[in-house]
Amino acid sequence: MVATVLMVAEKPSIAQTLADALSPGHKYSTRTGVSPACKVFEYEGDFYGQRAWFKVTSCAGHVYSIDFPPEYNNWDRVDPLTLFGAPTVKMEANPKLRMPKHFQTEAKGCTYLVLWLDCDREGENICYEVMDNAVPYLSSAGGQQQVWRAQFSSLAPVDLKRAMASLGSPSKDMSDSVDARAEMDLKLGCAFTRFQTKYFQGKYGDLDTNLVSYGPCQTPTLWFCVRRSDEINSFQPESYYTIDASISKAGRDLDLQWDRGQVFDMPVASLFMSLLQDNAKALVTEISQKEDRMARPQALNTVAMLKMASTRLGLGPQQAMHMAERLYLDGYLTYPRTETNTYPKNFDLQGAVRAQAGHHTWGAYSQDLLARGLAKAREGVDMGDHPPITPVRAASESQLGDAYRLYEMITRHFLATVSADCKFLRTRVNLDMNGEGFSLSGRKVIDPGFTAIQRSGEMEDVVIPDFSRGETVEVKKVSMGSHKTRPPPYLSESDLLSLMEKHGIGTDASMATHINNICERNYVKLAEGRRLIPTQLGIALVHGYQMVDNELVIPKVRANMEKNCTLVAEGKADIMPVVQHCLRLFRDKFIYYVANVDLVDQLFETIFKSLEAAGRPLSRCGDCQRYLSVVDRKPVRMFCKTCNRIFKMPQNGQMKLYKELKCPLDNFELVFVSNKVGKSYPICPMCYDDPPFGAKEEQGKHWNLDHPIYKKYRPAVMSCIADNCSGTLCLDVDSGPKWQIDCNVCLQQLAIFEDKAHKIKVTSDLCEECSSVLLDVVFSKGKSPLPDGQPEMKACLVCNEVFNAHTVSKTGKNFFRRNPGKGKGKGKGKKGKGKNKGMFATQWKSNVWSQRQCKLSGYFRSEEDKAEQRGRELARQKK
């Protein structure tokens, strides 16, 4: 009997790599699965001595994400304190991918499940997400083990085959540690973030951030930056003095180093200076030479790679991590998330170097290295996760594009780790000038070793003339230099990564994300040299936390959380006691913080403007008839001082009063919003912030088609033509004479009739062919494109030849071109005359339109198509 084996990778590209590496003769078939993102690769082979049919597929990262139930996601109605005890649910990370159904379908009829997820804690957690959906559908294996776990660190075929031959079991403890961290981060992060955001955005108008967020990793990361900023601001410069001397030898002027280095007392420095000015001669007292060496680097782990990418390549940690992951998925690097910086004893260093022997840049160096023999790599720390980051195969710049810089850095570093140490001869000449000691140093490279390949460590000779002991040398110049001590620089990304690693903030995989978060939240700014300068907001938050409870920001608390999660991963602690202990601790801290938030507020008052000072009056409130003010800084919002209420507004676009018209539902004056791409629409502040029709998914969209102001001022015409958009294209009644139609969801725009139309009205009639709403167009005098110059016509924009010919997409997505001989705004459609009536009315109200119905008349039309058609019309007229 042939068994069926389902193998699941973490990403679609890895699934194909698996099929190609493990299928006999690289022969496999491909088909589409339930998930639109994940194909299924099938082949026949052997599974532990029996014939088997293999199905290789994948997920696309996490199958589920953790969140609160919907009733807890309303910021205005849920007390943040209740979040600490709120239940959590696992929801599909991306419902459109249909991953649970995909695994359930593929698991039917299978006997075994082999998990090829990334070999870290997150990968282990995804294993159990896959198992939850696949295992219940597996066929019986007669009591044999059915679920297997592959351990691998590279996508090279030899490593994949080795992993297939030594399958193990997934670790529930490691998976639980991820769930523990996720629940703790969700609850305490959301509680603090919701409270802070509502409290401070309700008082200040120039915070310039959408969220005043708190995170158990993010906040200590910010603390490191603010602490350095405090050191810089409190630094008091101090004067110090040096004796700068130079001698002349063999026609060269040589600067000497003063043995005392520097002194901080000016009278003392002046005394030394007076001694040297009295006919000083430089007497050579000693010449020493010794062989020295610079040690080759250790193997590369994730943090070291991110630090090198920042300092040498100018790449941010998040950007470098994304590049490394792409190189791993494409089979050029080993797994880029590892804390280990020593090569395992069974690691094939010879094979890894041999793979680079044909490279056009360092191939010759690799060949020479193999011929001379590899140096023993330096010992490091084995964390028991993955081998260090190493190249898997050679690649050229044309293959990798911009990622080649990172690949080159990693490859050169790898070759350096198995190269010899750099050896050089150091020469030191000691000189005496009236009792004061000076020195001169030179260097001559004996063997460049690893510096010949690692660009950051090139060694150059420092040549000095020959001296003899007892020789007197002419003093060229003696002067006293005055200097001031300087403050330490702001932290660089590399410095910050080192501090996070030292204090246990984040993991090797998440450190880059935490640094990126404090930048996106406007807590720090990235300056020249990739240094992180805290903003006023970041400084105020950290100082405020320190005034209320210093443990909210110092790294110690987060480090303890990580240690507890590690205990869960190692099976030394249960998940529930760890989570409950942490949440109980932070719940108490949250209560204390809320009670003492005035201490933080006092800092904010000295830095930021109040809502009243930052806002400008715009429109009248429907409740109190006083003016609402708009705050143009992020997050854009309106507020009523009298009613003490804030209204969320669109985040992109300029706002002004709309004709002094009022909303018929709540009497609020309408506001006109226009953005950079030329799209404009009226909104009611109350209806935008709290949609009146109860459709939660409508909140935040530009407008709701059921609202009376849009039925009048932005009437619906047809479904949106943009890909994956369920919106509706609506006539902008304010756009004449250059009329346009805009989507109520995306940025799609259509320009219609150029400047030929004088008046356009959206009728209540539907096109019998495509169910679009018919337009009644009155053309300007002398500009009508209709036959015989007719001034007015009612027709479909899609199906009528003349209307269609004068419609162009302004966003690059081509509009329709009719198929010859079909439909002229009346007559039979594909489903017969009259059968589509009422379809539009049903579909546009739900804001979901079929793309297929929109495309009945042909394909999209571009500017080039229009130009071509005009040319043909001119040629026809000349004939």
N, C-alpha and C positions, 0 to 999 in steps of 0.2 A: 504494500500500500504506500502511495506517495504522500508524504506529509506536506502541509502548506505552512510556510514560515513568513510571517509579516515582520518586516524590518522598518523601523521608524528612525529617521534622522531629524536634526533640529531645523535644517533649512533645505529647501528644494535642491539647491546646487550640491549639497553634500549627499543627498539621496542619489543623484545621478552619478556622482563620483564613486559612491559605493557600488552601484550596479556595474559601472564600467570596470572597477577593480576586481570585483568578486565573481562576476559572471564568467563561465568558461568561454574562452575565446573572445571575450568582450562582446558577446552577442546577447542582446536583450530586447524585448519589445517595450513600447511605451504607450500608455493610454491615459486618458483624463479621468480623475477621480471625482468624488462629490465636491471637494473643495476646488474652486477655480484656480487656486494658487499652487496646488500640490499635485504633481503628476505621479503616476504609479509605474514603476519599471519592473518588468517581470522576466524571469529566466529560470531554467532548470539546473539543479546542481546537487551537491551532497551536503547533508546536515548531520554531523556526528554519525557517519557510517550508513545513513539511509538516504535514498533518493528523495528529493524535496523540490517543491515548486516555491520559488521565492517571489515575494511581492515587496518591493522597496518603495517607500513613500516617506513623507516628512510632515512636520508641522511648520509653523512660521514663527518661531519663538514660543512664548508662553501661550498655552491654550486658554487659560483663565487668568483673570486679574481679580484682586480682592477689592471689595468696595462695601459701603454701607447699603442696606436696603433703601429703596427709593424714598420712603418716608423720612429718612434721616438726611436727605441731600438738599433740603430747603434751608438755606442759611438764615432766612428771616424767622422761621418758625421753630427751629431746633436749637435748644440751649447747647452750646459747645461742650459743657460739662458732661452732658449725657452720652457723648460719643465714647467716653472711656469705658462705659459698660454696654455700649450698643452692640447688637449682633453684627456679624459680617457675613457676606455671601460671596461666593466665587461666581463671577459672570464671565461669559465668553469675552476674551480679549478683543476679538474682532469678529462680530457676528456674520459679517459678509463672507468670511472665509469658510464658515460651516465646518470647523474642525472636528467637533464632537461627532457629528453625523458621518464625517469622512472616515474616522477611525472605527466607528461602529460598523459601517458598511464593509470596510476592508477586512475587519477581523472575523467576519462571518465565514465559517468553513476553515479557518486557520487553526493549526494545532499549537504553534509556538509563536512567541512574540520576542523579538530581539531589539533592544533599545540602543540606538546609536546617538544619544544626546551628548552634548558637550560634557566633558568629565570634570565638572565642578559642582558646587552646591546648587546653583540655579538649574543646571542640566539635570541633576538628580530630582529636583522638584518637578521639572517638566516630565520626567519619566513617569512619575505617579499621576500626573494629569492625563497622560496618554493611557496609562494602565486603567484608570477609572472608566475610560470609554471603551477600551479594547478588550480587556480581560473577560467581562461578562459575556462576550460574544464568541469567545474561543471554544473550539470543540475539545472534548475530553482527550487527555493524553495518557489515560490509564494510570494516574497517580504520579507520573513523571513531572519534573520541573518544566513549566511552560514559559516562564518569563525569564529572559536572560539580559545581561547588561554587558555591553562592549566597552572596554577601556582603551582609549587611544589618545594620542596627542598630536598626530600628524595625519594628513590625508594622502600621504604617499601610499601607493598600492602595497608595498611590503609591510608597512605598519598596519594597514587595514586588514590584511590577511593574517598577520600575527594576532591582532585583536580578535578576529573571528575564530581563531583556533584556541583561544583562552578566554572564553566568555565567563562572566561572573554573575552576580546578582545585584539589583539596585539597593541603595541604602535608604531605608525609611528615616533613619535618624538625620541624615544630611538634608533630606527633603523637609523634615519637620523644622529644622533650624531656619530654613528660608521662610516657611510659613510664620514662624515666631517673629522673625524680624519684620516681615511685611505687615503683620497685624499691629505690632507695636508702633512702627513708623506711621502707619495710616492713622491710628487713633490719636496719638499724642500730636502728630504733625497737623492733622486737620483741626483738632481742638484749638491749639494755639493760633494757627493761621486764620481760622474763621474769626476768632475773637479779635485778634490784632487788626485784621483787615477792616472789619466793620467799625471798630472803635476809632482807628486813626484816619481812615478815609472819610469817616463821618465828621471829622473835625478839621482836617488839613487838605488844602487844595493843590499843593505842589510837591507831593511825595514822588511823583513821576515813576510809579510802579503800579502794576495791576494787582499784585498780591503783596501784603506785608507778611511774608511767610516765615515759618519756623520749621526747622528740621533737626532731628537729633544728630545728624552728621553735618548738614549744611551750616548750622549755627556755630559749632566749634571750628569749622573751617574758616568761617568769617572772623571768628575770635582771633585766630593766628594773625590775620591781616591787620586787624584793628590794634592788636597788641604792638605790632611793629610800628604802626602809624603813631601810636602813643609814645613809643620810645623816640621816634624821630622828632615829634613835636616838643617833647620835654628835654631834648638834648641841649646841653649847655656847652658850646665850643670852648676849648681851652688852647691857649697858645703853647707851642713848643718850638725848640730851636735845634738846628743841625749845623754841623761843620761840613761844608762842601769843599772838597779839595780835589785837584787833578794834577797829574804829573805828565811829563813829556818824555817819551821813549821811542827810539827808532822812527822819529818823524811823526809820531801819533800822540794825540792828547788822550789820556786815560783817566776816567773818573774813579775815585777811590771811595770805599765804604768806611765810615767812621765806626770804630768798634763800639763806642758808647751808643750809637744809633741816634738817640735824641735825648734832650734834657728839657725840663719844663720850667727851669729857673733862668731868667735872662741874665742876671749878674754872673751866674756860674758859666753860662755859655759864653759870655763876654770874656771871662777870665781865660777859658780855653782858647778863645780866639786870639787874645793878646799873646799867649805863649807861642802860638804858631806863626805869628807875624814877625817874630824876632829872628830873621834870617833862617827860617826853617829849611831843613834838608830832609829828604825822604831816604831813610836807610833801610835796605832790604835785610830783614832780620831772619826770615825763615821762608823756605819754599817747600811745599808739600804736594805730593801727587798720590792719588789713590783711585783705584777702579771702583766705580759706583754703578748702580743699576736702577732702572725703573721697572717695576713689576708689571707684567701683562695684566689686563683687566679680568675680572671675574665674568662668569657666564651671565647672560642677560635675563632678568626677570621683568615683569610688567612695569613696576614703578621705575626701575632704572631706564627702561626703554622710553617711558613718557618723559622723564627728566632730560634724557639725551635729545629727544625730538624737540623739546622746548628750547634748550640752550643752543643746540647746533643747527637745527633746521628752522627754528621759529614757528613750529607747529604747536597749537594748543593741545592739551591732553586729550580732549574729546575728539578733535580732528585726527590726531595720531592714532587713537584707539580705533576709530572707524576705518582708517586706512589699514591698520594691522589686521583687523577682522576680515576685511575684503581680501587681503593677501593670503590669509589662512584659508578662506573659502575657495579661493582660486588655486590652492595647492602650492603656494610659494613659500609659506612659513609654517612652522609648527604652531600649536595653539597659543595665542598671545596673552592669555590670562593665567599667569603662574607666579607664585611667590618663591619658587625654587631658583637658586643661582649657582647650582653645582650640577654637573652632568652625571647621570646615573652610570654605574659601572658597565652596564650592558649597552650604553648609548653608542651608536656606530659613528664615531667622529671621523674615521677614515672615509666612510661612505659620504658623509655630509661635505667633506672637503673635496672629495673626488667629483661630486656633483657640480662643483664650481670650476673644475679644471678647464672647461671649454669656454669660459666667459671671456668676452673680448677685452675687459679691463683688468680683472684680477685673476684671469685664468693662469697666466704664467707664474704668478706668485703662488697659487694653489699647487701647481705642478711641482714647483721647487720645494714647497713645504712637505709634500708627500715624499719627495726624493730624500730630503734631509731627515724626515721623521717628525711627527708631531710632538710638540712639547706637552708635558702633563699639565692639564688645566688646573688652575688654582682651586683649592677647596672652598666651598661655600656652605650654604644652609640648604638642606633637603627638607622641604615642607610636606613632602608626600603627596603633592598634587600632580603637577605636570613637569616635564623636563624644561630647561630654559628655552627661550625663544631663539630658534636657529632657522636658517634658510633650508628649504627642502630641495629646490632645484634652481638652476640658473635662469635668469630672466634679463631681458634688455629693456631699455627705456621706452622703446616703441611698444612693447607689450604692456607695460604697467602705467605709462603716463606719469602723472604727478606723484603717484605712489612709489615711483622708482626711487625717489630720494630717501624715503623711509627704508625701503628694501636694501638700498646700498649701505645705509648706515648700519643696519642690523647685520648684513653679510660681512662687512669689513670688521665689525666688532667680533663676530663669531670667529673669523680667521685670526684675529688678534689674540683671542683667548687660547688658541693652540699654537701660537707662535712663541718664539724665545723672548726672554726679557731684553729690554734695551740696555746695552752696556756702553759706558762711556768713561773716559779718563778725566777726572776733575783736578784742576791745578789751582792752588791757592798761594798767593804771594802776600806775606805779612810785611808791613813797612812801619817804621817808627819816625815820627816827626816831633822832635822836642819832647819826647816822653808820651806822646799820644799815639795810640795804635790805629792803623788803617789797613785795609786789605784790598786785594784785587783778585778776581776769580776768572778762570778760563775753563773751557770744556772741549773735549775732542771725542767724537763718537767712535767707538770701536766696532760695535755691532748694533745696527738700528733695531733689530728684532721686530717686535710687533708694530713699532712706530712706522715701519715701511708700508703698512697696509691701513692702519687706523689713522684717518686724516687728522684727528684732533691731537695726535701726539707726536707729530714730526719733530725730530730733534735736529738742531743745527749746531755746527761748531761755533764756539766763541773763542776766537784766536787772540792770544795776548803775546807780546814779545817775550823773548828769553831773558830771564833775570839770573843773577848769581848772588849768593849770600854774601853780605857785607858790601854790596854795591850801593853807591849813593846816586840817587836819581834827582833830576831837576824838578822842583815844584813849580808847576805852571800857574796855579791859582789856589788861593785859600779865601773862603768867604763864609759868613754866617747866614744861614737861611732861617727865615721866620715863617712858621706855618700854624694852622689851626686844625684841631681835631675835627673830624667830620662825623655826622650821624650815620648810623647804618642805613643801607638802602632799603627801599620797600621790598617786600618779599617777591621773588620771582615765582613763576609756576613750579620751577624745579625745587626751590626752597620749600614751598608750601607742600609739595608732594612728600618731601623728606620728613617734614614735621607730622604730616598725617600718618605716614608709615610708622614713625617712631611712637606716636601716641595711640595708634590703633583706631584711627578715624576712617571708617569705610573699609572696603576691600580693594584688592588690586583691580577688580572690574568696575568698581563704583566711584573711585576717587576722582576720575576725570569728570564724571557727571556732577559731583558735588561742587567742584570748582566752576564748572559751566553754570550751575544754578545760581551761585552768588553773583556771577556776572550778569545773567539774564534778569535777575531780580533788582538790578541797579544798586546792589550793595557794594560792589567794587567796580572800578574801571581798569581796563587793561591799557597800560602805558607802554612807552618805548622800552625795548629790552624785555618785553613780556613780563613786566612787573605789575603787581596788583595794588592799586591805590584805593583805599576805602572811600566811599562817598559819605556825605553828611548823614544820609539815611542809615547806612551800615554802621557808622560810628555811633549814632544815637541809639540804635537798637542794642548794640553790644553794651554800651555804657549803661543803658536802662536795665538790661538783664542783670548786670553786675550790681546795680543799686538794689534790685529786688531780691535776686537769688543768684549768686555767682555760679552755682552748679548748673544753671540753665545753659551756660556757654562754655565752661571749661571742658577740656577733652576727657576728663576722668570719668564722667558719668557715661558717656557714649562708649568709652573703652570697656567699662564694666558690662554694658549691654552686649557688646560683641563677645566678651568672654563667656557670658551666659549662653549666647547662641552657639558658641563653639562647644560648650559642654553638652548641649542638645545634639549637635552634629556628631560628637564622639560617643553618644549613648550614655553619658554620665549624668544627665538630668532629663526630666520629662518636660514636654513642651508647655503644658498648662501652668504648672507652678512658676516657671520662668516668665511667661507672659503676664500672669496675674501680679507677680511681684513688681515687675517693671511698671505696669499700668497703675498700680496702687501708688507707687512712688511718685509718678508724674502727675497723677490726679491731685495729690496733695499740693504739689508744686504749682499746678495750674490754679487751684483755688487761691493760694497765697498770691500768685501773680495778679489775678483779677482784682483781688482786694487792694493791692498796692500799685496798680497800673498808673496812678497819679504821679508816682515818682518818675516813670518813663515819660509821661505826658509833659512834665515840666521841662525835660530836655527838648522834646519836640516843639514846644511853644517858643523856645529861643531860636529855633532853626527854620521852621516852616511857617508858611502863611496859613491863616485860617481860611475856611471855605469862602467866607464873605469877602476877604481881601483878595483871594485868588480868582474869584468868579466875576462874571460880567452879566448884568441883567439882560434877559432875552425875551421871555414870553410870560404870560400870566398863568398862575395856578388856577385850576378849575375849582378848587375848594375854597380858598381864601381870597382869590382875585388879586393877590399880591404878585410881584414879579418873581419868576424863577430865575436863578442865576446858573450859568453854564461854566464848568471848569474844563478848560481845553487841554490841560495836562493829563497824562495817563494816571488812572483810568478816566476817560471822558465821562462826565456825569452832570446832571442838573440837580439843583436842590432848592427847596423852599424853606427859608429861614423861619417863616411864621408857623408852617405845619410841621417843621422839623422832620422833613422827609427827603430822601435822596432817590433820584431816578437814574437807572442805568441808561446809557445812550450808546449809539454806534461809535466804535473806536477809530474809525477812519472817515474823515470828511469835515468840511466846514459847515457851521450851522448859522442860520438866520431865521427871522420870523417869516412865516408863510402867509402872506396876504391878509394877516390879522384874522384868519379864519379859525373857527373853534371846532373841536371834536364833538360830534353830535351825541357821543356816548357819555362824556364826563366833563364837557365844557372847558377842557384845557386848550389853550391856543396852540395851533399847529406850528411845528418847527420844520424848516426846509434844510435837508442834509444833501450836500454835494461833495463828491470825492474827486480825486485827481484824474480819474479816467473819464470824467464827464457824466457819470451817473448821478442822478439826483432824485429825491423822493421826499414827500412830506411824512412826518410822523407825529403822533401824539405822545408826549413823554409818559403819561400814565399808561397808555395802551402798550407802548413798547416795553416798559418795565414789567408790567403785569398784563399779559395778553388776555383780552376779555372773553375769548371763545374757548378757553380751557384746554387748548392743545399745547402741551408742554413742549413738544418738539418745535413749535413755532417761535418760542422765545429766542430772541437774538437774531431772527431773520429780519431782512429789511422791511418787509411788510407782509401782512396777512390778507389774503385775497378776499376774505369774508368781511373785512372791515369796511364800513360805509365810505370812509375817506378814499380808500383805494378803488372801490367800485366806481367812484366818481372821478378821481384825479389820476388813477393808474389802472384803468380797466384792462382785464385780461384778454389776450388775443389767441395765444397758442402755447404749446409746451416748449420748454427751453430746448435748444439744439445742442447745448454743450454736453460732452460726455459725462455720464454718471451724475447728472444734475436732475433732480425731480422738480425743479422750479417751473414757473410759468412766465412767459414773455408778456409784458404789459405795455400799453401805449403811454408814453410820457406826454400828457396833455400840455405841459408847459414848454415843450421843446421846439415848437414851431417858430420860424418857418423851416428850420432844419430838423425835421421830425425824427424821433428815434423811439425804439422799443427796447425796454430793459427787462432783465430777468429779476424776479423778486427774491432770488436766493444767491445766484452767482453773479459774476461780472460780465456776463454775456450781453452784448448790445447789438442792435440792428439799426442801421441808418436807412430810412425809407424816403423815396421820392426826391432826394436831394433838397432843393429849395422850390420844387415845382408845386407842392400842395399848399393851398391856402387854409383849408380846414379838413380835419380828419375826425371821424366819429366812429366809435366802436359800437356796432349794432347788436341786437339780440339774436340775430340769425346765425346759423352754423353752416359751414361748408358741407355739402352732401358727400364729398369725396374724402376729405381728411378731418372733418369736424373742427377745424379752426373757426374762430369767429370772423364774420365778414366785416370789412371796413367800408365805410361810406366816405369817399374822398372827393372833396371839391378842389379843383386845381386853380392855380392863379391864372389870371388872364394872360393869354399868349404863351403859356408854358405847359399846356396839357399834352401828355404823351399819348393820349387816346386817339383812336382812329377818327378822322374828320374833326379833330380838335374838340371833342366833347368835353364840357367843363366838369362833369361829375360822373362817378361810377361807384357801384357797390359790388365788391368781389372779394375773393380769398387771396391773401398775400402769398400763399404757397402755390395755389393751383392756377391762378390767372397769369397768363404770359406777361402782360404789361406790368402788373403789380410786382410779379416775381423779378422781372428784369431790372426794376428800380429798387431792389433790396440788397443790401450788402452788410455783412458782419463787420463790426468795427474792432472786434477782438481777435481777428485772425481765423475764426472758425467759419468756414464758407457756408453760405446760405444755399437754398435749394435752386435747382434749375429744372424746369419741367421737362418731362419726356414728351416729344412731339406728338400731337394728336390726342393728348389726354387732358380732359377737364378744362373748363374755362370759367371756373367759379360757379358752374351750375351743371346739371346733368348727372349721369350715373357715376358712382364710385365703384370700387372693387367689390363692395358688398351689396351693390344694388341701390337704386335710388331711394333716398330717405331712410335707409336702415341705420345710419350713423347719427341721426338726430337725437339730441339729448345726451350723447356720449360725453361731449365736452363739459356740459353743465355738471355731470356727475364727477368727472375726473379732475377738473381744475379746482373744485372745492376741496378735494383731498390733497391737492398740490402734487399729485403723482400722475405723470403723463407717460404714455408708451412712446419710446423713441421710434419704434417701428412705424407707428401711425404718422409720425412727423415726416418720415422718409418715403411715404408712398409715392410722392411725385418725382422722385429721382435722387440726385445727389447734391451735395453742398456746392455753393457757387462762390468763386473768389473774385478779387479785383481783376486778375488777369483774364478770367472768363468774361467779365464785363467789357474790358477793353477790346477783347477779340470780337465780341458781339457787335460793339459799336463800329469796329472796322468793317465788318461784313455788311452792316446796315448802310454805311456810307458807300461801300462798293456797289451795293444793290441799287442805291438811289442814282449813282452815276450812270449805271447801265440803263 
